[in-house]
Amino acid sequence: MTAVPPLGPEQRARAWAELATTQFEVLVVGGGVTGAGVALDATTRGLRTALVEARDFASGTSSRSSKLFHGGLRYLESFEFTLVREALHERDLSVTRLAPHLVKPVPFLYPLTRHWERPYVTAGLTLYDGLARVGALSTPMPMQKHLTRTGARKLFPALKPDALVGAVRYFDAQADDARHTLSVARTAALYGATVLNSAEVVAFSHAGGRVTGVRVRDVETGQEVDVRAEVVVNATGVWTDDIQTLVGGRGRFHVRASKGVHIVVPRDRINGETGLILRTEKSVLFVIPWGSHWIVGTTDTDWTLDKAHPAASRADIDYILEHVNAVLAVPLTHDDITGVYAGLRPLLSGESELTSQLSREHAVARPMPGVIAVAGGKYTTYRPMAADAVDAVADDVTRPVPHSVTENIPLVGAEGYAAMANSLDALAERWGIPHFRAEHLLNRYGSLTPEVLSLAADDPTLLEPVPGAEEYLMVELVYGVAHEGAQHLDDLLARRTRISIETSHRGVDSAEPVARAVAGVLGWDEGRIANEVDSYRARVDAERRSQEAADDQAADAVRAAAPDTRAVAVGRALH
């Protein structure tokens, strides 16, 4: 297997030097899954590529989704068959070829509340399963299965008897979105892309009526460098319009932010063996198995406040509890909630009825020569979004560009994953860890698991659990800064791991031990350790208090009072 280059402090220094000295063909702005996907697509077509992100990889929308790889069952009702078919193809491609270590099948129960619903739901799910099989090389997902009320409650005893008359079980898939996005970015680096977080675009260069590059600021040091690029791709999600303003001129489409809130509760609070999909008056509500927890959500409301730190209000949480409790025999309460997170969907909105219909699709446009913008879409369809964007790039670069090949490019950790899964006992024995620990690592790092564990070769204490977060090992946090580009404590607790939403203390009890464990790699002294820990605690306190606020405005005001670990110069993050 080809060695994967680490995204650590030494690589970061080299990357800054490359930004200043290289004439790039493609520079991607935005380190969410779309931007990372564009960087991977471009570099595997042979284009000299750079990716810059103002905050952390996946720090925006791409770490705050429902964590599903799915076709979008509800879109069948609006006859968006092409969208669903594409998403189902991408779902199955990730499960079988691109990221089998990260993207896993998961069963869902669709409760029926009226007998007449069964033929209607059967027709929809038959179409859903059928679309997944059109042109498929394999069929990893089982077909739908019909259940009586008794059969459904055997799978999901938490359901009220009077909440359903029967159910249908079907399959979709899920993944840790932040880890998946990071893996896409690391795969881009593997194939030659220059990849940097904490790198904010503060200005665009122009010559002869076209954009010729950008000025990038190191958010950690304040250093600035001019970067030359034939094409700049704006892949900043809900910040698309802000970046277009920085470019100058008029954009071809506009993006509005829709807030989606999720709550996380311990697994023992809901007695069930599958996921659950519930219809609401507005959309759907998912109850999703998530390791030793459940994720329940989501909401869908306009958001016009702070894009970097969207805040969940008490009204959002009450909405979720009200709708899930309508079907649960033992209702959830606020005290049951371990974590809460809010993300922003980048929905397309246009100036006419026709363009507004693009809101669930993605769009690619050239607002001016030298700039390509890509926005909209679903997490699941990041790869075709990226391919379409690079197809548009091809018209602006000075040499022929091959077709996309990312359908055949496994993400880092996928190559050799199946063989390692078959040797899990030997891996556990080699490192003296329980089988369940080895399995946990394998499903997060795939075939890179030995590389993670190797950091403990000279320090066996790194194989001990994280204080306050027993599901993770300390070596994972050290790996996060040495190989995965983490710069701050919240990068580690909120994205490299999900300690911030999976523990009742939301990472506060883990903050200082983790900061001390990674200080040597990042060169932190006692003052920096204290600052990182204090900043993280302030973030958690602000989030907790915002979740008691009555509405969006009050919640935003409370959340915005917390200090930000990254001083983004223009007051906004890039996806």
Sequence and secondary structure as in RCSB ss.txt:
>XXXX:A:sequence
MTAVPPLGPEQRARAWAELATTQFEVLVVGGGVTGAGVALDATTRGLRTALVEARDFASGTSSRSSKLFHGGLRY
LESFEFTLVREALHERDLSVTRLAPHLVKPVPFLYPLTRHWERPYVTAGLTLYDGLARVGALSTPMPMQKHLTRT
GARKLFPALKPDALVGAVRYFDAQADDARHTLSVARTAALYGATVLNSAEVVAFSHAGGRVTGVRVRDVETGQEV
DVRAEVVVNATGVWTDDIQTLVGGRGRFHVRASKGVHIVVPRDRINGETGLILRTEKSVLFVIPWGSHWIVGTTD
TDWTLDKAHPAASRADIDYILEHVNAVLAVPLTHDDITGVYAGLRPLLSGESELTSQLSREHAVARPMPGVIAVA
GGKYTTYRPMAADAVDAVADDVTRPVPHSVTENIPLVGAEGYAAMANSLDALAERWGIPHFRAEHLLNRYGSLTP
EVLSLAADDPTLLEPVPGAEEYLMVELVYGVAHEGAQHLDDLLARRTRISIETSHRGVDSAEPVARAVAGVLGWD
EGRIANEVDSYRARVDAERRSQEAADDQAADAVRAAAPDTRAVAVGRALH
>XXXX:A:secstr
      BSHHHHHHHHHHHHH EEEEEEE  SHHHHHHHHHHHTTT  EEEE SS TT SGGGSS  EE   GGG
GGGT HHHHHHHHHHHHHIIIII TTT EEEEEEEEESSTTHHHHHHHHHHHHHHHHHTT S   S   EEEEHH
HHHHH TTB GGG SEEEEEEEEE  HHHHHHHHHHHHHHTT EEESSEEEEEEEEETTEEEEEEEEETTT  EE
EEEEEEEEE  GGGHHHHHHHH S  SSEEEEEEEEEEEEEGGGS  SSEEEEE SSSEEEEEEETTEEEEE   
EEE S SSS    HHHHHHHHHHHHTTBSS   GGG  EEEEEEEEEEE SSHHHHGGGGSEEEEEEETTEEEEE
ES GGGHHHHHHHHHHHHTTTSSS      GGG   TTTTTHHHHHTTHHHHHHHHT  HHHHHHHHHHHGGGHH
HHHHTTSS GGGGSEETTEEEEEHHHHHHHHHTB   SHHHIIIIIS HHHHSTTTTHHHHHHHHHHHHHHHT  
HHHHHHHHHHHHHHHHHHHHHTTSSSHHHHHHHHHTS  SS  TTS    
